[in-house]
């Protein structure tokens, strides 16, 4: 395995992951959960296995992606995906709201902007930031586009900054963290997809944590790929995952102090990764 992510963890191809027999049941269950979340009600393990087995013999990952899109395109509707994203956004807003304080907030890598809209109120001024506009048409908050790998194009500082499942999508997550610290005068709230959780809670989390780290990396990679490249289209997936213990060290190196850490577990049906929330100052 020659390719590695920015933290030195191996990067596995999707065909490699599908060829890992030890992961088969977890991968199939993750697919079924994601498909059910976007409206493919009653999708069975057998149907998922049949869909995965067909294109898995293709030569390239791009062909595999196209094959799975074709397999599922008649099952997934735009309205169902929108509904699943709203459920996801509402859950994230509930997780983040207890840590909010201050009059200004910057949502870095805001996605469709729905989470920030749900957190609006109490006179709080909110600015959205992302590398391109994925905004839901209902979102009317001010939006600024930034360039991957460049300084964040904002002036002054914000009382709160959000980095919600953004860092593993960044080509340079350490730069993005440093930039977040530069523009944040109060708390930065981070939710990240992780592997190598030391004391997981919940049956599925324990089952995942019992696997060798290499297979945990494979699982995280597959779920991220399937959600962002099969259910969605052309979202960047550099797979810059690492362990909670590594994030703690990195945050301290950047100059943050960890105020709170919450193990959220595999809390999202539409993207069943293991999430951890960290509040840093």
C-alpha positions in Angstrom: 0.0 0.0 0.0 1.9 3.1 -1.2 -0.7 5.8 -1.1 -1.3 7.5 2.3 -3.5 10.3 3.6 -2.0 13.5 5.1 -1.8 11.7 8.5 0.1 8.8 7.1 -2.8 6.3 7.1 -3.1 4.0 4.1 -5.5 4.9 1.3 -7.4 1.8 0.1 -9.2 1.6 -3.3 -12.9 0.8 -3.2 -12.4 -2.6 -5.1 -9.8 -3.5 -2.4 -12.4 -2.8 0.3 -15.1 -4.8 -1.4 -12.6 -7.6 -1.6 -12.1 -7.7 2.2 -14.2 -10.6 3.3 -14.0 -9.6 7.0 -15.7 -6.3 6.2 -18.5 -7.7 4.0 -21.3 -7.7 6.6 -20.5 -4.2 7.9 -20.2 -2.8 4.4 -23.5 -4.3 3.3 -25.3 -3.1 6.4 -23.9 0.4 6.0 -25.1 0.5 2.4 -28.6 -0.7 3.4 -28.7 2.0 6.2 -27.7 4.7 3.8 -30.1 3.6 1.1 -33.0 3.3 3.5 -32.2 6.8 4.8 -32.6 8.2 1.3 -36.0 6.6 0.7 -35.1 3.1 -0.5 -37.4 1.6 2.0 -37.1 -2.1 2.7 -33.9 -2.5 0.7 -32.6 -6.0 1.7 -29.1 -7.2 2.2 -29.5 -9.5 -0.8 -30.4 -6.5 -3.1 -27.3 -4.6 -1.8 -25.0 -7.6 -2.3 -26.3 -8.1 -5.8 -25.7 -4.4 -6.6 -22.2 -4.4 -5.1 -21.2 -7.7 -6.7 -22.1 -6.6 -10.3 -19.9 -3.5 -10.7 -17.2 -4.8 -8.3 -15.5 -6.6 -11.2 -15.0 -3.4 -13.1 -11.5 -2.3 -13.6 -11.5 1.2 -12.1 -13.0 3.0 -9.2 -14.7 5.4 -11.6 -16.4 2.5 -13.4 -17.5 1.1 -10.1 -18.9 4.5 -9.1 -20.8 4.7 -12.4 -22.1 1.1 -12.0 -23.5 1.7 -8.6 -25.1 4.9 -9.6 -26.9 3.0 -12.4 -27.9 0.3 -10.0 -29.5 2.7 -7.5 -30.6 5.6 -9.7 -34.2 4.3 -10.0 -34.4 3.9 -6.2 -33.1 7.2 -5.0 -35.2 10.3 -5.4 -34.2 14.0 -4.9 -37.0 14.6 -2.4 -35.9 11.6 -0.3 -32.2 12.8 -0.3 -33.4 16.3 0.8 -35.5 14.8 3.6 -32.6 12.7 4.8 -30.3 15.7 4.8 -32.8 17.7 6.9 -32.9 14.9 9.4 -29.1 14.9 9.5 -29.0 18.7 9.9 -31.6 18.8 12.7 -29.6 16.2 14.6 -26.3 18.1 14.2 -28.0 21.4 15.3 -29.2 19.7 18.5 -25.6 18.4 19.1 -24.0 21.8 18.5 -26.6 24.2 20.1 -25.5 23.7 23.8 -22.0 25.0 23.0 -23.1 28.2 21.2 -22.3 31.6 22.8 -21.6 35.1 21.4 -23.1 37.3 18.7 -21.3 36.0 15.6 -20.7 32.6 14.0 -18.7 31.4 11.0 -19.8 28.0 9.5 -16.7 26.8 7.6 -17.5 24.2 5.0 -21.2 24.9 5.5 -22.6 22.5 2.9 -26.2 23.2 2.2 -26.3 25.8 5.0 -29.3 24.1 6.7 -27.5 23.5 10.0 -26.5 27.2 10.3 -30.1 28.2 9.5 -31.4 26.0 12.3 -28.9 27.7 14.7 -29.9 31.2 13.7 -31.7 33.4 16.1 -31.0 35.4 19.3 -29.5 38.2 17.2 -26.6 36.0 16.1 -24.9 37.1 12.9 -24.0 34.1 10.8 -21.6 33.8 7.8 -21.4 30.8 5.6 -18.1 29.7 4.0 -17.4 26.8 1.5 -15.3 26.0 -1.5 -18.4 26.1 -3.7 -22.1 26.8 -3.2 -24.1 23.8 -2.3 -26.7 26.0 -0.6 -30.3 24.9 -0.1 -32.5 27.5 -2.0 -34.3 28.3 1.3 -31.0 29.4 3.0 -30.6 33.2 2.9 -27.6 33.7 5.1 -24.5 35.5 3.6 -22.2 33.2 1.8 -18.5 33.5 0.9 -16.6 31.1 -1.4 -13.0 30.3 -0.5 -10.3 28.5 -2.3 -8.9 25.1 -1.1 -5.5 25.6 0.5 -5.8 29.4 0.8 -6.4 31.8 3.7 -10.1 32.2 4.7 -11.4 35.4 3.0 -13.0 36.9 6.1 -12.2 40.0 8.0 -12.1 40.2 11.8 -12.9 37.4 14.2 -16.0 35.4 15.1 -17.3 34.3 18.5 -18.0 30.8 17.2 -16.7 28.8 14.3 -18.1 25.5 13.1 -16.1 22.7 11.4 -18.8 20.1 11.0 -17.5 16.9 9.3 -15.3 19.2 7.1 -11.7 18.4 8.1 -11.5 14.9 6.5 -12.8 16.5 3.2 -10.0 19.1 3.2 -6.8 18.5 1.2 -4.9 20.4 4.0 -6.9 19.9 7.3 -4.1 21.4 9.4 -4.1 24.6 7.4 -7.8 24.8 7.8 -7.6 24.3 11.5 -4.9 27.1 11.8 -7.2 29.4 9.8 -10.1 28.5 12.0 -8.1 29.4 15.0 -7.0 32.7 13.4 -10.5 33.9 12.8 -12.1 32.6 16.0 -12.1 34.6 19.2 -14.2 32.2 21.2 -15.1 28.5 20.7 -14.5 26.4 17.6 -16.9 23.4 17.4 -15.7 20.4 15.5 -17.4 17.2 14.5 -15.2 14.7 12.8 -15.5 11.2 11.4 -12.9 9.0 13.1 -11.6 5.5 13.6 -9.6 4.0 16.5 -12.1 5.1 19.2 -10.7 4.0 22.5 -13.9 3.3 24.5 -16.8 2.9 22.0 -20.3 2.8 23.3 -23.0 0.8 21.4 -23.1 -2.6 19.7 -22.1 -1.4 16.2 -19.4 0.9 17.5 -17.9 -1.9 19.6 -18.0 -4.2 16.6 -16.3 -1.7 14.4 -13.6 -0.9 17.0 -12.8 -4.6 17.4 -11.5 -4.7 13.9 -7.8 -4.1 13.0 -7.1 -0.4 12.4 -6.6 -1.2 8.7 -10.1 -2.5 8.4 -11.5 0.4 10.4 -9.8 2.7 7.8 -11.4 0.7 5.0 -14.9 1.0 6.5 -14.6 4.8 7.0 -13.3 5.1 3.4 -16.1 3.1 1.9 -18.9 4.9 3.8 -17.4 8.3 2.9 -17.1 7.3 -0.7 -20.6 5.7 -1.0 -22.3 8.7 0.6 -20.4 11.4 -1.3 -19.8 9.7 -4.7 -22.8 7.4 -5.2 -25.6 9.0 -3.3 -24.2 12.5 -4.1 -22.0 13.5 -7.1 -18.4 14.5 -7.4 -17.8 15.6 -3.8 -14.1 15.6 -3.0 -13.0 12.6 -0.8 -9.3 12.8 0.2 -10.2 10.5 3.1 -8.1 12.5 5.7 -9.4 10.5 8.6 -7.5 9.9 11.8 -8.0 8.8 15.5 -9.5 10.9 18.3 -6.2 10.7 20.1 -4.4 12.2 17.0 -7.0 15.0 16.8 -6.3 15.9 20.4 -2.6 16.2 19.7 -3.1 18.2 16.5 -5.5 20.6 18.2 -3.0 21.3 20.9 -0.2 21.8 18.4 -2.4 24.3 16.5 -2.9 26.2 19.8 -6.4 25.1 20.8 -7.4 23.8 24.2 -10.0 21.1 24.4 -12.9 22.3 26.5 -15.3 19.4 25.8 -15.3 16.1 23.9 -18.4 14.0 23.2 -18.4 10.6 21.5 -21.5 10.8 19.2 -21.1 7.2 18.0 -22.6 6.2 14.6 -25.3 8.8 15.0 -26.3 9.4 11.4 -28.2 6.8 9.4 -27.5 8.6 6.1 -23.8 8.4 6.8 -23.0 5.8 9.4 -19.5 6.8 10.3 -18.3 7.1 13.9 -18.4 10.8 14.9 -16.8 12.7 17.7 -17.6 16.3 18.8 -14.9 18.5 20.2 -15.3 22.0 21.6 -12.0 23.9 21.6 -11.0 27.4 22.6 
